[in-house]
Amino acid sequence: MADDLRNAERGLRTRGYLDPQVVRGFSFWTTSVCILVAVAASLLAIWEFTGTDILWRTVATCAVIGGGTIAFSWINALFGSPEE
């Protein structure tokens, strides 16, 4: 975060193939929604409104989607070209 501020002060773009702020925001919201869905599915399974099979499929799906967005954010920063 501090590096972003320093780069903005110097007029440099932050590193990333896509805009890092947009990617970071997308990754944050997608991961947050996945966590909320997984928690809701877990609560439903605890109270026996759904079966455990649905719980594990939902949690696994959320983990894959959340992990994928975090990986995409990291790869965007890794393969972006710095502009000075």
C-alpha positions as MATLAB code, in Angstrom:
seq = 'MADDLRNAERGLRTRGYLDPQVVRGFSFWTTSVCILVAVAASLLAIWEFTGTDILWRTVATCAVIGGGTIAFSWINALFGSPEE';
ca = [
       0.000    0.000    0.000;
       2.802    2.387    0.875;
       4.570    1.533   -2.397;
       1.415    2.419   -4.337;
       1.318    5.815   -2.651;
       4.992    6.455   -3.332;
       4.585    5.448   -6.978;
       1.543    7.696   -7.322;
       3.491   10.617   -5.875;
       6.303   10.056   -8.384;
       3.849    9.689  -11.254;
       4.681    6.019  -11.843;
       2.088    3.403  -12.664;
       1.943    0.423  -10.402;
       3.015   -2.870  -11.822;
       0.498   -5.209  -13.465;
      -0.779   -6.302  -16.854;
      -4.277   -5.159  -15.885;
      -4.974   -2.265  -13.530;
      -3.847   -3.605  -10.125;
      -6.507   -1.628   -8.223;
      -9.334   -3.165  -10.291;
      -7.872   -6.674  -10.020;
      -7.339   -6.289   -6.269;
     -10.917   -5.069   -5.791;
     -12.350   -7.884   -7.916;
     -10.289  -10.443   -6.023;
     -11.332   -9.040   -2.643;
     -15.060   -9.019   -3.419;
     -15.060  -12.428   -5.100;
     -13.171  -14.019   -2.214;
     -15.445  -12.291    0.316;
     -18.583  -13.587   -1.415;
     -17.092  -17.095   -1.506;
     -16.421  -16.968    2.231;
     -19.967  -15.784    2.954;
     -21.499  -18.518    0.775;
     -19.338  -21.179    2.435;
     -20.319  -19.951    5.910;
     -24.014  -19.916    4.980;
     -23.784  -23.451    3.554;
     -21.990  -24.629    6.690;
     -24.677  -23.155    8.940;
     -27.407  -24.786    6.865;
     -25.649  -28.147    7.139;
     -25.159  -27.745   10.892;
     -28.875  -27.129   11.340;
     -29.613  -30.034    8.949;
     -31.413  -27.936    6.340;
     -29.037  -29.370    3.730;
     -26.992  -32.530    3.504;
     -23.273  -32.776    4.084;
     -22.738  -33.648    0.414;
     -24.035  -30.220   -0.605;
     -21.906  -28.612    2.106;
     -18.650  -30.119    0.866;
     -19.418  -29.356   -2.766;
     -20.261  -25.753   -1.920;
     -17.190  -25.244    0.259;
     -14.939  -26.856   -2.358;
     -16.413  -24.690   -5.120;
     -15.929  -21.550   -3.043;
     -12.346  -22.543   -2.234;
     -11.539  -23.091   -5.915;
     -13.120  -19.804   -7.027;
     -11.585  -17.813   -4.158;
      -8.162  -19.381   -4.670;
      -8.386  -18.749   -8.398;
      -9.083  -15.051   -7.972;
      -6.226  -14.682   -5.491;
      -3.897  -16.509   -7.896;
      -5.068  -14.288  -10.772;
      -4.299  -11.188   -8.720;
      -0.814  -12.494   -7.893;
      -0.083  -13.509  -11.497;
      -1.274  -10.116  -12.771;
       1.280   -8.393  -10.544;
       4.011  -10.916  -11.375;
       3.795  -10.714  -15.185;
       2.989   -7.034  -15.514;
       5.616   -4.751  -16.913;
       6.792   -1.834  -14.770;
       6.377    1.534  -16.413;
       8.773    4.211  -15.233;
];
